[in-house]
């Protein structure tokens, strides 16, 4: 059985159609992946002195579309590791509120950041939070098109000014 010229033309046309459909689907998926909100969080040093470090939690939208209904969550075991035995009830409530429905962010525009207090650590046994704890979190949000996203990342409670714990301070002018 030999292939005729018409069979070859039909085969080439079918292959071209298949490649076109694949290209369209790939391009569409790439467009949606690159044109979406991307939400991340970090614990950042708000201020630091010789007695304590005060922290903020920041939530960033580094994507190019707004994000809605942003919710940070973590498990109970991780919160318990973060909270020191000497933690006060108000410090505990503050942390738990961030990782509950009360901490939901209704809308975060592209390129924007929101923040919230995240407690403090001290160099003594009275610190309400445990310095250096790695906190695994889940970030759930949606695009305005209703597509839902969920990402996982770790937060680490430490001085964000000096990633390894030491640095040089600038002299006062």
N, C-alpha and C positions, 0 to 999 in steps of 0.2 A: 504494500500500500504506500503510495507516494503522495506527498502533499502538493497540492496545486497552488498556483499563485493566489487564488481567492482564499484558500485556507491560511496561507501565511499572512495575508492582509488582515484577515479576521483575527488571527492570533495576536498580531501586533496591535490592532485596535483594542482588543480586550485587555492586553497588557498595559497599554496607555491609559485606558479607563481605570484599571485597578490602581496604577500609580497615582493618577489624579485624585482618586477618592482617598487613598492613603495620605497623600500630601495635604489635602484639605483637612482631614481629621487631625493630623499632626499639627498643622498650622493653627487650627482652632484651639486645640488643647494648649499649645504653647502660648497663645494670646491670653487665654484665661488664666494660666499660671503666672504670667508676667504682669497681668493687669488685675491685681487683687490686693486686698489688705494683707499685710504681714504684721502680726502682733507679737511683740517680745516684751519681756519684763526684766528688771534688774533691781538689785538692792544697791543703793548708792549712799555714800557718806554725805550727810547733810552738813555736819560740822564735827570736828574732832578736837579734843584738847588732851591735857595730861591726866584727866580723871575719867572721861567717858567719850564714847563715839555715838552720835545721834544719826539715825538712818532714815532714809525715805525709800519707798518702793516706787519705781517709775514704770509706766506702761507706755510703750512706743508703738506707733503705727508707721513702719518704714515702707509699707507698700504704697501703691499709687491710687488706691480707692479707699473710701471711708469704711470703717468697720463698725458693727453694731452689736449690742448685747454681749459685751465682752465680760467673761467671767473667769477669774482665777480660782483654781481649786487645788487642794492637796489632801492627803489622808491624815487621819487622826494621829497615827504613829509619828509622822513627820512633824506635826505641830507640837506634839509632846517632846520630841527631841530638841526642837527649837526653844521651847519655854524652859527656863531654868527652874529649879526647885524653889528658888526665892522669888519667882515671878509674882507680881501682884495681880489681883483680879482685873483691874483696869487694863494692865498691859496684855493680859490674856484675851480680854474682850476685843481690844484693838486689833490684835493679830487675827483672831477668829473672824472678825467682821470683814477683813480684807479677802479672806478665802471663803466667803459665803455669798448668798444672794444679795446681802446688804451692800457688798462691794462691787456690784455689777456696774459697768460703764455703759451707758446707753448708746453713745456715739463718739467715735474718735476719728477725726478727719485725718487724711493722709498727711504725713510729715509732722503730726502733733504728738505731744507727750502729756500725760497726766501723772500726778504724783499723790502720794499719801504718806503720812508719817508711818514709820515702821519700828518704833521703839528705840532703845539704846542698850549699849553694853558698857560695863565698867570693868576696871581691872581688879575688882575685889569679888568677894563671895556674894555680894548683894545684887549682882547683875541680873536683870529680869530675863535676858536672853542669853543663850549659849553661843559665844563667839566661835566662828569657823564652821558652824553647822551647814551642811548641804541640804537644801530643801527642794525636793522634786515637786514640780507643779505641773498642772495641765491648764492650758489656756484655750477656752472655747469661745468662738465668736462667729459672726456671719457677715457676709458682704450684703450690700443693699439689694442685691439680686436674689437674696434669700439662701444662697449657697453657704453651707456650714463648713467650718474649719475647726480642727482641734490640733494643737501642737503640745509637745512636752518639752520641758527644759528644766534645768537646775538653777536655783538661786543659791548663793553662798553668802552667809552673814559675816562679812569682814570689811575692813577699811578699804574702800574702793579707790582711794587716792594712791595707795601704795600696794600693788597687787601681791607682793611677797612679804609685806609687813614692815618695810623700812623705807626711808627716803630722806631727802634733804628739805628742810623748811627754808623758805625765803626770809631773809632778814627784813625787818620793818624799815620802810623808807623814811 
